[in-house]
Amino acid sequence: MRITYPVPAQTSSVFVVVTDRTPTDLSSIVPWRMGPSHRRAARDALGTPRLTLEVFRSARSPWRRMDLDAEDLRRVRRARHHVVVTSIAPVEEQPEAAQVARAAARGVAEAYHGGLYDPLTGAAVYHCAECPGERRDFRLGDDWLGWRVSCAGEEHACGLGAAAPVGADIDGSCSCLVTTSRGLRRFGLPEITLTGLACAHSLCAVTVLRTVAESLLAGHLAWLSTGLLTPCRGVARRLRVAGMDYAVLSGGADLESGPSHIPGAEDGSPPGTPDEESGLLRVRLTPAAATRSCLRLRLPGGHDGNPHPRHSPGLLVA
């Protein structure tokens, strides 16, 4: 049994560098002060839709209202200048096109001692002079994946991130946690939403989401590399990870039989911004995978009330 999802002809990425220094000569930075891994590709793409650079005064920037946490949003709005690096490329040129654009943004951020933000993931991209910069090899864990964590039924809120009740387990606790990816659609893959876990397992859910995203994206990128592209791609409804039946995929309501199709949506939003109307790949863990993936948690006080637990050490997986 298979489901299908639409594959766009092209995708986009935007990276925003916020700085108090005046960006006077970007041509001396991109591509010449970029890391060697993507310098030649940036030189060839610069000035085409695959790589464009714009400078805005912060007060006039269209990126003052990015979907970031409060602290990062204050930094974005207080900065004097925004340097916006945009890439619009055929989907078969991903992930390289996005990597080249982010490598250029890293070079600008380093030159002007600025902060670097990805509006699609809704988070900062970390960089430093001593860091290796943008790798040649693609790794989803290199700040390419963001997420939202919420409860499905706000009217029956059970305390997102609160401690698990005494004696609660995976079967006995709530199952209203919803974890939705941010960032996959830049590669032509729909965002995925994970449901069915307990609110007390929000940290674990992020690890599960990343595991599912890595598995689906690996197959998607391998398919793109064949060049045999069609408007829709079919995938098996049952996802296997490390040899086990791990999750069930659907494109909307969980259908018991027959193929399902995830409807596409016209993207009228600025390039690189989240689109809530796009179709989602829905993911629900099998009972065996849920038992093996999430420990029975006893979290005193939760995780500081942060609904966006990024870069958390020791994410809990069995």
Sequence and secondary structure as in RCSB ss.txt:
>XXXX:A:sequence
MRITYPVPAQTSSVFVVVTDRTPTDLSSIVPWRMGPSHRRAARDALGTPRLTLEVFRSARSPWRRMDLDAEDLRR
VRRARHHVVVTSIAPVEEQPEAAQVARAAARGVAEAYHGGLYDPLTGAAVYHCAECPGERRDFRLGDDWLGWRVS
CAGEEHACGLGAAAPVGADIDGSCSCLVTTSRGLRRFGLPEITLTGLACAHSLCAVTVLRTVAESLLAGHLAWLS
TGLLTPCRGVARRLRVAGMDYAVLSGGADLESGPSHIPGAEDGSPPGTPDEESGLLRVRLTPAAATRSCLRLRLP
GGHDGNPHPRHSPGLLVA
>XXXX:A:secstr
 EEEEE  SEEEEEEEEEESS    GGGTTTTTS TTTHHHHHHHBTSTTBEEEEEEGGG TTTT S  HHHHHH
HHHSSEEEEEEEEEEGGGTTHHHHHHHHHHHHHHHHTT EEEETTTTEE    TTS  S SS  TTTTT EEEEE
ES GGG   TT    TT  TTTS   EEEEEESGGGGT   EEEEEE GGGHHHHHHHHHHHHHHHHHHHHHHHH
H    SEEEEESEEEETTEEEEEEESSS  SSS EE       S TT   TTS  EEEEE HHHHHHHS     T
T STT SS TT TT    
